[in-house]
Amino acid sequence: QYGNHRPVTVQKDKLLGGLLPAGIDEKSCLSRYESALYYKELRHKPSSYLISRIRNYEALHKQCGPHTELYNKSVELIKSGQYISGSADCNYLVWISYSGLGNRILTLASAFLYALLTNRVLLVDPGVNMPGLFCEPFPEISWFLPPDFPIINQFNSLDQKSPHSYGYMVKNDIIIGNYSTASILPPLIYLHLAHDYDDQDKLFFCDQDQSFLRKIPWLVMKSDEYFVPFLFLIPSFEQELSNLFPEKETIFHFLGRYLLHPTNSVWGLVMRYYQAYLAQADEKLGIQIRVLESDVGPLKYVLDQILDCTMKENLLPQMNQEEPIVLNPTGNKQKKNIAVLMTSLSPGYAEEFRNMYWEHSTVTGEIVGVYQPSQEIYQQSENLMHERKALAEMYLLSLTDKLVTSARSTFGYVAQGLGGMKPWILYKPENRTAHNPPCVRAASLEPCFHAPPNYDCKKKTGTDTSKIVPHVRHCEDVGWGLKLF
Ligand code: GDP
């Protein structure tokens, strides 16, 4: 039928092996059950233990979520300023909306996992755009923090120096002096886990501090880091994490597919673009270009590096450098049609590629089309349409067959994780020169934790935290970063 390019594999498992709860209204969030039709079959299966923990989590969220009696009671504790240890019925983790969209997605997944491990209810600060980007993931009850939450107006200004901050309390001996054995405790603690955190903030990652934090009903977290790899280095979480995720490299893949369902407006952007430019291609290659220079470009050394990578790794066909060859129209074999989905703030890179594959024929006769959904020039995190396009592009990249990403970019990590792909990562150019080798194949699906602590909690000394367990090692694209393999 004309205009209908939906894949016909309707039998695909729309609940992702039981990861998604059944029975949520479909129309209010089409992506939740429809996205499985467009993704390749899951190569990995979520463990039955993960599924049962998630179902229990959903029940807990329903019991303690916004505007329930238990929630109201717990909010009263914050207003009173002190509480008696052990008296709270529900414990919460509030995620503060902070940083670029890719970072936010990774910290949200990290926060959910931490909430799962510590039996807390995750509540999401709507920030400027979150409700316009993501559907509600949990059945029947919202994950958004109500607008009358006591300190919601202070979220922007919370930092290491705030008196609520855990690091500040440690530095000023407030924890050790007053609270370590006390029965009267603060009802709320702020955790500063952003890239600029200091040694005291980083104590969050020590078991001893976790056993103290466990007693606090409200933890409020600001982070721009995918801190999941370090949860594996906290002995009291290690066993539970291994039970939840027997395949460690699938953590973000499953948590992302469980939690993050684009709203209908974002899904509309994804689907219209997919059907117009990608669905008919025999092969889809995603190239995510993130250039951390103020120059809009296109920068020649960046272009050279992308070309070098895609040629060396056989991701794109070689071009004839002599006279263009006209394809034989009566050739009996239909040649492959390759769609390249390029995302970048700058329009220049896709224009150059499109032009190259127009001016030159390919040696093997494949046809290459180059498509770039948006050209936003600069980051505009307050603008809803800008972020909807950014999210749509992360999804579109995740629907390709092969993926090239840019080093250190959380935008690229989200695409690779959702798609369950090991991308070719373009190294970061140094001194405005193309990197040689141009790219490296990622060895795992997981995002990189860019700013992990280098502290051994037991020995109380600095240490190389990539040497503690075999499955947490340095990342391909950030030498000091940590990731799960
Ligand atoms: P990171 O900075 O690469 O780690 O990724 P983030 O997503 O955290 O922040 C970059 C932000 O810049 C995105 O969220 C978008 O707002 C914008 N941005 C960067 N690259 C692109 C792109 O290729 N397309 C679009 N639409 N926006 C982009």
Residues whose N, C-alpha, C, O or C-beta is under 5 A from the ligand:
A	BS01	GDP	G100 L101 G102 N103 I289 R290 T343 S344 L345 S374 E376 Q379 Q380 H386 K389 A390 E393 R408 S409 T410 F411
